[in-house]
Amino acid sequence: MKWKGGLIGSCIEVVESKNEKLVGLKGKVIDETKNIIVIESNGTKKIIKSHVMLKIDGKIVDGKSMVGHLKDRIK
């Protein structure tokens, strides 16, 4: 699924990742850049969008579909 909206304030869970240590990580998105999501989960964690599959609002989203600035995704 392609994600078109903003992520800040959303609660997410990493369901698949190139870095196995991130799988199962849950938290609230506090910042988003072109390539990175920053979440609050026992401190802050930076996640590379293109390396993960996320669960957002019960939907599985490929992080690759979120690469880029928000203004470009919502066009």
C-alpha positions in Angstrom: 0.0 0.0 0.0 1.2 3.5 -0.8 1.1 6.1 2.0 0.2 9.6 1.0 -0.4 11.4 4.2 1.8 12.8 6.9 3.2 10.6 9.7 3.9 13.0 12.5 1.7 12.1 15.5 0.9 8.6 14.1 1.6 5.5 16.2 3.6 3.0 14.1 5.1 -0.5 14.4 8.0 -1.9 12.4 6.8 -5.3 11.0 9.7 -6.0 8.7 13.2 -4.5 8.4 16.6 -5.0 7.0 17.8 -4.4 10.6 16.2 -7.3 12.6 16.6 -5.3 15.8 13.9 -2.9 14.7 11.2 -5.5 14.1 8.5 -5.1 16.7 9.5 -1.5 17.5 6.5 0.6 18.3 6.3 4.3 18.9 4.8 7.7 18.0 6.3 9.6 15.0 7.8 12.9 16.2 9.6 13.9 13.0 9.8 13.0 9.4 12.3 13.9 6.7 12.7 12.8 3.1 14.3 9.5 4.0 14.0 9.1 7.8 11.2 8.7 10.4 12.0 9.7 14.0 9.9 7.9 16.6 9.6 8.2 20.4 10.0 4.8 22.0 12.1 4.6 25.1 14.1 7.6 23.7 14.2 8.6 20.1 14.9 6.2 17.3 15.7 7.0 13.7 14.4 4.6 11.0 15.3 4.7 7.4 12.1 4.6 5.4 13.3 2.5 2.5 14.5 -0.3 4.8 11.2 -1.1 6.6 7.6 -2.2 6.3 5.4 -0.4 8.9 2.0 -1.0 10.4 0.1 2.4 10.5 -3.5 2.5 11.6 -3.8 -1.3 11.1 -2.5 -1.1 7.5 0.8 -2.5 6.3 2.8 0.1 4.4 6.1 -0.3 2.5 8.5 2.4 3.7 9.8 2.8 0.1 6.4 4.3 -0.8 7.0 7.1 1.8 10.4 8.2 0.6 10.3 11.8 -0.4 8.9 15.0 1.1 5.3 15.0 2.2 4.4 17.8 -0.3 5.5 15.5 -3.2 3.6 12.4 -1.9 0.3 14.2 -1.7 0.3 15.4 -5.3 
